[in-house]
């Protein structure tokens, strides 16, 4: 049994550095359609939005570490909100970048995933996502957040461990399409909340207090980055398909 597990692990690790062929055009377009439906359909979006929150808070966390701040924990809540706490200077470039990273994070992660898929590394992408989820898991500080990350990680692991190459590629494309297409929607939701006076502590409003740049301008930048990432990601995912 241990030999079988070792052989499976060796095979999986070998696939990480190998390129896989682009799936049939029908598969690529179908995964895009499924991802778009998940983003737009009211019955699916509230659940799927937790994935966007994971990417959002993960982007805060990575940026905090890269800018020299000390990450102290991440919380994910059942209402799809989240909180990443880090210690360091309360002002300055590091704090600004950490706050900025959240809403643009899902789109930029999706863009990076599109680049990997464009180069043929579908399995490598799945393993990269699994590693990132594992790193995030150790920083989770509440039970609901633990549950969300474990579910996401288990799903990705199951695909990388048991699914065949065709299914792995399809899942990699579906996840990438979802991140690219979903990223702009929370930005729109943020501005709707701000217009109702319900988001006074949002990333945009915290950035406004730190930089004296109006929050609406930060929202516009979030929108420009997420829409730009989606547009560029599409050009990387579709060559050779259409």
Backbone bond lengths (Angstrom), bond angles and torsions (degrees), N, CA, C in turn:
res aa  C-N    CA-C-N  psi(-1)  N-CA   C-N-CA  omega(-1)  CA-C   N-CA-C  phi
1 X - - - 1.474 - - 1.525 111.06 -
2 X 1.334 116.41 -44.16 1.457 120.04 178.71 1.521 110.87 -62.34
3 X 1.345 114.86 -34.98 1.457 118.91 178.31 1.518 111.05 -64.95
4 X 1.327 116.11 -40.39 1.469 120.02 178.41 1.524 111.23 -63.92
5 X 1.331 115.84 -41.54 1.462 119.89 178.84 1.517 110.55 -64.11
6 X 1.329 116.02 -42.96 1.469 119.85 179.49 1.528 111.16 -63.13
7 X 1.331 115.57 -42.00 1.466 119.23 178.44 1.517 111.16 -63.09
8 X 1.333 115.97 -40.66 1.468 120.29 178.58 1.514 110.76 -64.46
9 X 1.343 116.28 -42.58 1.456 120.40 179.67 1.520 111.09 -65.21
10 X 1.325 116.76 -41.92 1.464 120.94 179.43 1.525 110.62 -63.10
11 X 1.329 115.50 -41.07 1.464 119.95 178.86 1.522 111.02 -64.93
12 X 1.353 115.84 -41.39 1.467 120.15 179.94 1.519 111.09 -65.57
13 X 1.324 117.04 -44.03 1.457 120.68 -179.72 1.527 111.44 -65.48
14 X 1.326 115.74 -35.83 1.456 119.18 178.30 1.523 111.64 -64.86
15 X 1.344 115.66 -36.76 1.464 119.92 -178.92 1.525 112.34 -68.39
16 X 1.343 116.76 -22.77 1.467 120.45 -177.68 1.524 111.02 -60.71
17 X 1.309 116.89 -40.61 1.469 121.06 -175.30 1.531 112.38 -93.92
18 X 1.312 117.25 0.23 1.459 120.45 179.50 1.526 109.77 -98.93
19 X 1.303 115.88 150.57 1.460 119.86 176.50 1.525 109.79 -88.68
20 X 1.315 114.87 148.70 1.462 120.94 177.14 1.524 108.17 -115.61
21 X 1.327 117.28 148.14 1.464 119.52 179.67 1.527 111.46 -66.07
22 X 1.310 116.17 152.03 1.470 120.84 176.14 1.524 108.63 -63.95
23 X 1.321 118.22 133.20 1.473 120.04 178.76 1.524 110.56 -61.46
24 X 1.314 116.96 164.42 1.472 120.11 175.35 1.522 111.01 -54.44
25 X 1.315 115.09 149.54 1.471 119.34 -176.90 1.522 111.88 -57.19
26 X 1.333 116.51 -34.76 1.461 119.29 178.68 1.512 112.17 -62.70
27 X 1.333 116.78 -37.30 1.466 120.69 179.00 1.518 111.15 -67.59
28 X 1.334 116.68 -43.55 1.462 120.71 -179.80 1.524 110.34 -62.48
29 X 1.317 117.01 -44.35 1.462 120.44 -179.09 1.527 111.46 -70.39
30 X 1.327 116.39 -34.96 1.466 119.53 178.48 1.525 110.72 -66.36
31 X 1.335 117.40 -42.33 1.465 119.14 178.71 1.525 110.84 -64.68
32 X 1.335 116.85 -34.76 1.465 119.69 176.47 1.524 110.61 -65.09
33 X 1.328 116.49 -42.33 1.462 120.57 -179.69 1.523 111.17 -65.26
34 X 1.333 116.39 -40.70 1.461 120.38 179.03 1.528 110.21 -64.02
35 X 1.336 116.12 -44.84 1.468 120.19 179.66 1.521 110.87 -61.50
36 X 1.323 117.16 -42.54 1.467 120.63 179.58 1.520 110.73 -64.45
37 X 1.331 116.89 -39.62 1.463 120.02 178.40 1.524 111.05 -63.18
38 X 1.325 117.07 -39.99 1.466 120.93 179.29 1.529 110.33 -62.86
39 X 1.330 116.17 -38.11 1.462 120.61 -179.77 1.525 111.50 -70.15
40 X 1.322 117.25 -36.51 1.464 120.54 -171.39 1.522 114.43 -93.08
41 X 1.323 118.15 -29.24 1.462 119.86 -174.00 1.526 110.98 -78.26
42 X 1.323 117.39 126.79 1.474 121.02 -176.77 1.525 113.59 -59.67
43 X 1.328 117.08 -31.57 1.447 119.25 -178.11 1.514 114.50 -74.65
44 X 1.331 117.53 -22.03 1.462 122.23 -176.82 1.524 113.08 -100.95
45 X 1.320 116.35 -35.05 1.459 120.23 -173.48 1.527 113.95 -59.23
46 X 1.328 121.11 -43.83 1.474 119.27 -178.24 1.526 113.52 -57.46
47 X 1.323 117.13 -32.29 1.468 120.16 177.99 1.525 110.44 -80.30
48 X 1.330 115.86 -47.49 1.466 120.15 -177.51 1.522 112.06 -64.99
49 X 1.324 117.03 -25.08 1.459 119.77 -177.77 1.528 111.88 -63.40
50 X 1.326 117.94 -21.82 1.464 120.09 176.40 1.535 110.79 -60.46
51 X 1.326 116.15 -33.24 1.470 120.00 178.04 1.527 109.77 -65.00
52 X 1.328 116.46 -40.68 1.460 120.70 177.71 1.530 110.40 -64.16
53 X 1.327 116.41 -38.63 1.458 120.21 178.37 1.521 111.13 -64.20
54 X 1.334 117.11 -39.84 1.461 120.62 176.16 1.529 110.04 -58.26
55 X 1.344 116.94 -46.33 1.459 120.64 178.85 1.525 111.25 -65.46
56 X 1.324 116.68 -40.19 1.474 122.63 179.45 1.525 110.73 -59.58
57 X 1.329 116.09 -53.49 1.462 119.46 -177.95 1.529 111.46 -70.30
58 X 1.320 116.54 -33.49 1.458 119.43 175.54 1.517 111.98 -62.37
59 X 1.330 116.46 -38.06 1.465 120.20 177.87 1.522 111.20 -66.21
60 X 1.338 116.74 -41.35 1.469 119.88 173.62 1.528 110.62 -56.38
61 X 1.332 115.39 -46.91 1.466 120.45 -174.77 1.531 111.68 -65.02
62 X 1.322 117.14 -47.37 1.471 120.77 -179.03 1.526 110.40 -62.61
63 X 1.319 116.63 -43.27 1.466 120.03 -178.99 1.525 110.90 -65.91
64 X 1.327 116.76 -39.13 1.462 119.85 177.82 1.527 110.56 -59.31
65 X 1.323 117.00 -45.48 1.463 120.95 -179.96 1.528 110.82 -65.55
66 X 1.327 117.04 -43.74 1.469 120.97 -178.07 1.530 112.37 -66.05
67 X 1.318 117.52 -26.14 1.466 120.45 -179.49 1.524 112.15 -95.11
68 X 1.323 116.76 9.13 1.460 120.52 173.94 1.508 115.51 89.57
69 X 1.324 118.16 8.76 1.446 120.74 176.81 1.531 109.21 -84.47
70 X 1.317 117.39 160.08 1.459 121.52 -179.91 1.517 109.50 -102.44
71 X 1.320 115.09 114.83 1.453 120.96 -178.35 1.524 109.78 -74.76
72 X 1.341 116.68 128.69 1.461 119.78 -178.07 1.528 113.38 -114.44
73 X 1.312 118.73 -11.02 1.456 118.37 176.40 1.520 113.88 160.87
74 X 1.336 114.45 159.60 1.462 122.40 179.74 1.524 108.45 -131.33
75 X 1.329 116.27 136.17 1.464 121.35 175.80 1.526 109.37 -124.42
76 X 1.319 116.09 137.11 1.463 122.85 174.52 1.521 107.59 -118.90
77 X 1.332 116.99 132.94 1.459 120.95 -173.64 1.528 111.48 -112.54
78 X 1.313 115.67 158.51 1.466 121.03 -175.67 1.524 113.09 -66.34
79 X 1.332 117.88 -19.61 1.466 120.33 177.77 1.525 112.06 -86.33
80 X 1.320 117.37 11.61 1.478 127.53 179.80 1.522 113.28 75.56
81 X 1.331 117.75 7.05 1.457 119.65 172.56 1.527 108.61 -84.17
82 X 1.317 115.96 171.44 1.457 120.28 179.23 1.517 110.08 -155.51
83 X 1.318 115.38 170.75 1.457 120.73 -179.95 1.526 108.92 -149.27
84 X 1.320 115.60 125.62 1.459 121.32 174.43 1.521 107.76 -114.99
85 X 1.326 116.35 125.24 1.462 121.42 -176.56 1.525 109.06 -111.24
86 X 1.320 115.36 131.16 1.461 120.79 176.10 1.517 108.90 -138.97
87 X 1.305 116.52 156.84 1.457 121.89 -179.33 1.519 110.17 -112.38
88 X 1.307 114.31 144.73 1.457 120.80 -178.44 1.507 109.06 158.51
89 X 1.309 116.97 -165.67 1.463 120.08 178.16 1.520 110.29 -60.05
90 X 1.347 117.75 133.20 1.458 120.23 -179.32 1.525 113.28 -73.31
91 X 1.317 116.04 -10.48 1.462 120.90 178.42 1.521 108.26 -132.81
92 X 1.316 116.71 177.23 1.451 120.06 176.82 1.521 112.98 103.82
93 X 1.333 114.54 177.16 1.460 121.28 -174.41 1.523 111.89 -60.45
94 X 1.340 116.87 -42.53 1.452 119.78 -178.03 1.515 112.83 -59.18
95 X 1.319 116.54 -43.28 1.462 120.79 179.80 1.524 110.86 -68.03
96 X 1.328 116.40 -40.74 1.467 120.46 179.38 1.526 110.62 -62.69
97 X 1.329 116.97 -46.97 1.464 120.37 -179.62 1.523 111.62 -64.23
98 X 1.329 116.03 -38.40 1.462 119.75 179.38 1.523 110.80 -63.23
99 X 1.324 117.47 -45.09 1.458 120.83 177.78 1.524 111.84 -65.81
100 X 1.319 116.10 -39.89 1.471 121.10 -177.40 1.528 112.08 -65.14
101 X 1.336 116.40 -32.43 1.463 120.37 -170.85 1.519 114.22 -65.87
102 X 1.332 118.05 -25.94 1.460 120.64 -172.02 1.515 114.76 -58.73
103 X 1.321 117.43 -62.33 1.463 119.82 -174.69 1.524 113.37 -70.29
104 X 1.319 117.88 -27.31 1.468 119.28 178.36 1.524 111.13 -87.36
105 X 1.337 117.13 -13.01 1.456 120.96 -175.53 1.522 114.96 -57.05
106 X 1.351 119.15 -52.96 1.466 119.03 -178.81 1.526 113.26 -56.65
107 X 1.331 117.20 -42.14 1.455 119.82 179.32 1.515 112.55 -65.58
108 X 1.337 117.17 -41.55 1.456 120.08 -179.71 1.528 111.42 -70.74
109 X 1.334 117.15 -35.57 1.465 119.76 174.33 1.529 109.45 -64.01
110 X 1.331 115.91 -42.76 1.462 119.40 176.43 1.518 112.16 -60.93
111 X 1.330 116.70 -38.03 1.462 120.37 178.53 1.523 110.87 -66.06
112 X 1.331 116.57 -41.89 1.466 119.33 175.80 1.512 111.37 -62.89
113 X 1.342 116.53 -39.36 1.462 119.99 177.30 1.521 111.06 -63.99
114 X 1.333 117.20 -39.29 1.461 120.86 178.00 1.525 110.96 -63.03
115 X 1.331 116.29 -37.20 1.465 119.72 178.19 1.525 110.36 -64.27
116 X 1.333 117.25 -41.82 1.468 120.41 178.30 1.525 111.11 -64.98
117 X 1.329 116.45 -42.23 1.461 119.30 178.41 1.516 111.18 -65.38
118 X 1.331 116.05 -38.85 1.451 119.50 178.24 1.520 112.32 -61.62
119 X 1.340 115.68 -29.81 1.465 120.80 177.95 1.523 111.87 -87.63
120 X 1.329 117.34 -4.16 1.454 120.67 176.25 1.510 116.07 95.39
121 X 1.322 117.95 10.18 1.468 120.80 -175.43 1.528 111.73 -99.40
122 X 1.314 117.29 62.83 1.460 120.77 -179.89 1.526 111.29 -66.44
123 X 1.326 117.42 -46.22 1.465 120.49 -179.99 1.527 110.13 -68.58
124 X 1.320 116.70 -39.53 1.459 120.03 177.05 1.518 111.45 -59.26
125 X 1.327 116.95 -37.34 1.468 121.36 177.43 1.522 110.68 -62.68
126 X 1.313 116.90 -45.99 1.464 120.11 -178.91 1.528 111.53 -61.62
127 X 1.316 117.24 -41.48 1.458 120.17 178.78 1.524 111.09 -69.00
128 X 1.324 117.08 -35.14 1.468 119.96 176.64 1.525 110.20 -63.18
129 X 1.326 116.51 -42.57 1.465 120.32 177.32 1.525 110.70 -63.15
130 X 1.326 116.50 -38.84 1.463 120.27 -179.84 1.525 111.18 -64.58
131 X 1.325 116.85 -41.58 1.467 120.86 178.20 1.525 110.59 -63.86
132 X 1.325 116.85 -43.86 1.464 120.29 179.75 1.530 111.31 -62.71
133 X 1.330 116.70 -40.28 1.466 119.81 178.16 1.532 111.06 -65.85
134 X 1.334 116.36 -37.47 1.466 119.82 178.31 1.525 110.85 -64.72
135 X 1.333 116.47 -41.34 1.463 120.20 178.01 1.524 111.17 -65.76
136 X 1.318 116.25 -37.32 1.460 120.55 179.05 1.516 110.92 -68.51
137 X 1.327 116.38 -34.73 1.459 121.26 -176.40 1.526 112.18 -56.66
138 X 1.332 116.71 -39.42 1.471 119.55 -176.35 1.522 111.92 -72.22
139 X 1.330 117.56 -12.33 1.461 120.91 179.25 1.521 113.43 -100.57
140 X 1.327 117.47 -5.01 1.464 120.83 -179.25 1.527 110.04 -70.28
141 X 1.328 116.13 136.24 1.467 121.07 -175.31 1.526 113.75 -120.63
142 X 1.332 119.16 13.18 1.465 119.68 174.60 1.521 109.69 -144.03
143 X 1.323 116.31 159.03 1.460 121.71 -172.53 1.522 112.07 -67.03
144 X 1.327 117.08 -40.69 1.462 118.26 -179.72 1.523 110.60 -64.34
145 X 1.320 116.30 -42.10 1.460 119.71 177.29 1.515 111.57 -61.55
146 X 1.323 116.05 -40.87 1.466 120.89 177.29 1.523 110.35 -59.66
147 X 1.319 116.00 -43.67 1.460 121.15 179.38 1.527 111.20 -61.89
148 X 1.322 117.87 -46.66 1.466 121.56 -177.62 1.524 110.87 -62.00
149 X 1.317 117.09 -47.59 1.468 120.04 -177.85 1.528 110.88 -67.80
150 X 1.328 117.33 -37.42 1.468 119.95 177.59 1.524 111.50 -64.64
151 X 1.329 117.04 -41.33 1.465 120.16 178.18 1.521 110.51 -62.67
152 X 1.339 116.62 -47.10 1.463 120.32 179.05 1.523 110.82 -61.35
153 X 1.329 116.34 -46.02 1.456 120.61 -178.37 1.512 112.36 -65.14
154 X 1.331 116.93 -40.37 1.465 120.81 179.08 1.523 110.86 -64.30
155 X 1.326 116.56 -40.94 1.462 120.54 179.34 1.525 110.88 -63.19
156 X 1.326 117.02 -45.99 1.464 120.25 -179.98 1.529 110.50 -65.50
157 X 1.342 116.34 -42.12 1.468 119.72 179.35 1.525 111.11 -61.80
158 X 1.321 116.99 -42.80 1.468 120.33 -179.75 1.525 111.33 -59.26
159 X 1.322 116.04 -40.76 1.468 119.83 179.84 1.532 110.38 -67.67
160 X 1.328 116.91 -44.12 1.466 119.57 -178.00 1.526 111.88 -69.68
161 X 1.325 117.42 -27.78 1.468 120.43 -173.48 1.523 112.93 -91.61
162 X 1.353 116.39 -41.63 1.458 118.98 -171.94 1.534 114.54 -111.72
163 X 1.302 118.80 -24.21 1.466 119.73 -175.36 1.527 111.49 -76.61
164 X 1.319 115.09 155.43 1.450 120.74 176.55 1.519 111.26 -80.39
165 X 1.328 117.40 170.18 1.475 121.59 -177.37 1.525 113.72 -56.22
166 X 1.324 117.24 -38.58 1.465 119.99 -178.83 1.526 111.07 -64.54
167 X 1.327 115.86 -45.52 1.465 120.25 178.91 1.515 111.25 -66.62
168 X 1.320 117.44 -40.26 1.463 121.10 178.87 1.527 110.81 -59.48
169 X 1.319 116.36 -45.25 1.463 119.42 179.17 1.518 111.51 -64.51
170 X 1.327 116.71 -41.61 1.461 119.92 -179.92 1.526 110.91 -62.84
171 X 1.324 117.14 -42.51 1.465 120.61 179.19 1.523 110.38 -65.63
172 X 1.332 117.35 -41.84 1.463 121.05 178.91 1.523 110.69 -59.88
173 X 1.330 116.90 -42.51 1.464 120.36 177.92 1.524 110.81 -66.78
174 X 1.336 117.56 -41.94 1.462 120.44 -178.91 1.525 111.23 -62.11
175 X 1.339 117.03 -43.83 1.466 120.82 179.08 1.527 110.52 -63.31
176 X 1.322 116.02 -42.46 1.466 119.99 -179.06 1.517 111.30 -65.41
177 X 1.325 116.42 -46.71 1.465 119.84 177.32 1.535 110.43 -58.19
178 X 1.325 115.82 -42.89 1.462 118.68 -177.70 1.522 111.25 -62.22
179 X 1.325 117.76 -46.82 1.466 120.04 -179.38 1.527 111.28 -61.11
180 X 1.325 116.60 -42.24 1.459 119.93 -179.12 1.532 111.67 -66.73
181 X 1.324 116.44 -45.21 1.461 120.39 -175.03 1.525 112.60 -79.96
182 X 1.330 116.81 -26.78 1.469 119.57 -177.83 1.517 112.44 -82.76
183 X 1.320 118.38 -27.61 1.468 121.23 -172.05 1.534 114.33 -54.47
184 X 1.336 120.12 -40.82 1.473 118.30 -178.50 1.532 113.75 -69.22
185 X 1.321 118.33 -26.18 1.472 119.19 -173.04 1.525 112.87 -64.01
186 X 1.339 120.94 -44.87 1.469 118.92 177.47 1.523 113.31 -61.38
187 X 1.331 116.86 -28.28 1.464 119.64 177.07 1.522 109.51 -66.07
188 X 1.328 116.17 -43.52 1.464 120.23 176.48 1.525 110.60 -62.61
189 X 1.325 116.59 -43.68 1.463 120.16 179.24 1.531 110.91 -62.72
190 X 1.328 116.03 -36.98 1.459 120.08 177.91 1.522 111.42 -59.78
191 X 1.329 116.70 -46.43 1.456 119.29 -178.08 1.521 111.76 -68.30
192 X 1.321 117.30 -33.93 1.466 120.22 175.61 1.523 109.69 -62.09
193 X 1.340 116.64 -44.13 1.462 120.49 177.93 1.519 111.29 -64.35
194 X 1.328 116.86 -41.19 1.465 120.57 179.97 1.520 110.36 -63.23
195 X 1.330 117.21 -38.81 1.463 120.52 -178.69 1.527 111.53 -66.26
196 X 1.337 115.75 -21.18 1.468 120.93 178.81 1.524 111.76 -98.34
197 X 1.311 116.77 4.22 1.452 121.10 -179.77 1.514 113.84 71.57
198 X 1.348 116.93 27.17 1.461 121.04 -174.50 1.526 113.45 -106.75
199 X 1.314 119.63 6.29 1.467 120.60 -174.94 1.528 110.59 -137.30
200 X 1.321 116.54 50.58 1.464 120.67 -174.64 1.528 112.71 -69.45
201 X 1.337 117.49 -18.09 1.466 120.20 178.67 1.529 111.60 -110.70
202 X 1.326 117.11 20.78 1.461 120.83 -179.65 1.526 110.60 -65.94
203 X 1.323 115.66 165.42 1.466 120.25 177.76 1.530 111.14 -56.30
204 X 1.337 116.46 -42.00 1.464 120.28 -178.70 1.525 111.03 -63.25
205 X 1.328 117.23 -40.57 1.465 120.09 -178.01 1.526 111.47 -74.94
206 X 1.323 117.25 -33.36 1.463 119.27 173.89 1.532 110.67 -66.55
207 X 1.324 116.28 -39.75 1.469 120.07 176.33 1.524 110.77 -63.53
208 X 1.329 116.29 -38.21 1.461 120.08 178.74 1.523 110.82 -61.79
209 X 1.317 117.41 -41.12 1.464 120.73 179.75 1.533 111.25 -69.24
210 X 1.323 116.88 -33.75 1.464 119.83 -179.14 1.523 112.46 -77.17
211 X 1.318 117.28 -34.85 1.470 120.88 -171.11 1.521 114.03 -110.92
212 X 1.341 117.15 -12.27 1.465 122.54 -174.90 1.528 112.16 64.70
213 X 1.324 116.54 17.36 1.459 122.12 171.23 1.525 106.79 -94.33
214 X 1.334 119.38 126.66 1.466 121.20 -175.16 1.529 112.94 -52.29
215 X 1.315 115.86 143.85 1.451 120.77 -178.69 1.515 113.34 -58.11
216 X 1.332 117.58 -35.87 1.465 120.33 -179.18 1.523 110.68 -62.00
217 X 1.336 117.31 -33.32 1.463 119.80 177.91 1.520 111.01 -68.80
218 X 1.323 116.47 -36.81 1.465 119.15 176.00 1.523 110.18 -65.39
219 X 1.317 117.52 -40.08 1.470 120.51 177.29 1.528 109.88 -61.11
220 X 1.318 116.51 -40.85 1.463 120.20 178.93 1.525 111.16 -64.34
221 X 1.324 116.64 -37.28 1.472 119.66 176.46 1.525 110.25 -66.65
222 X 1.342 116.76 -43.76 1.473 119.84 175.90 1.528 110.20 -54.53
223 X 1.340 115.54 -46.20 1.459 120.19 -177.99 1.528 111.01 -64.16
224 X 1.332 116.54 -42.91 1.462 119.96 -178.98 1.529 111.47 -62.78
225 X 1.333 116.22 -41.60 1.466 119.96 -179.01 1.524 110.86 -68.20
226 X 1.321 117.58 -45.50 1.465 119.77 -177.69 1.531 111.65 -68.39
227 X 1.320 117.21 -40.76 1.464 119.97 177.40 1.523 111.00 -68.09
228 X 1.332 116.53 -38.87 1.461 120.12 177.41 1.520 111.82 -64.76
229 X 1.332 116.62 -40.83 1.468 120.27 177.94 1.523 110.36 -63.34
230 X 1.325 116.44 -41.20 1.466 119.72 179.37 1.525 110.90 -63.75
231 X 1.331 116.73 -44.62 1.459 120.13 -179.14 1.525 111.40 -63.94
232 X 1.335 116.65 -44.11 1.453 119.93 -179.85 1.527 110.85 -68.81
233 X 1.327 116.24 -39.23 1.457 119.77 178.69 1.517 112.14 -60.89
234 X 1.321 116.83 -38.15 1.461 120.46 178.20 1.528 110.43 -61.07
235 X 1.320 117.07 -41.92 1.469 119.49 -179.46 1.524 111.64 -66.37
236 X 1.335 117.22 -25.17 1.461 119.69 177.42 1.513 112.79 -84.68
237 X 1.328 117.50 -25.95 1.458 120.33 -177.32 1.517 113.28 -88.47
238 X 1.322 117.51 -26.61 1.465 119.93 -172.62 1.521 116.82 -95.00
239 X 1.354 121.77 -18.96 1.471 118.63 179.01 1.531 111.27 -54.93
240 X 1.314 114.40 134.19 1.459 120.17 -179.29 1.515 113.15 84.39
241 X 1.367 115.95 -7.03 1.464 119.36 179.11 1.520 110.88 -98.05
242 X 1.345 115.71 -45.82 1.464 120.04 -179.99 1.512 110.86 -94.74
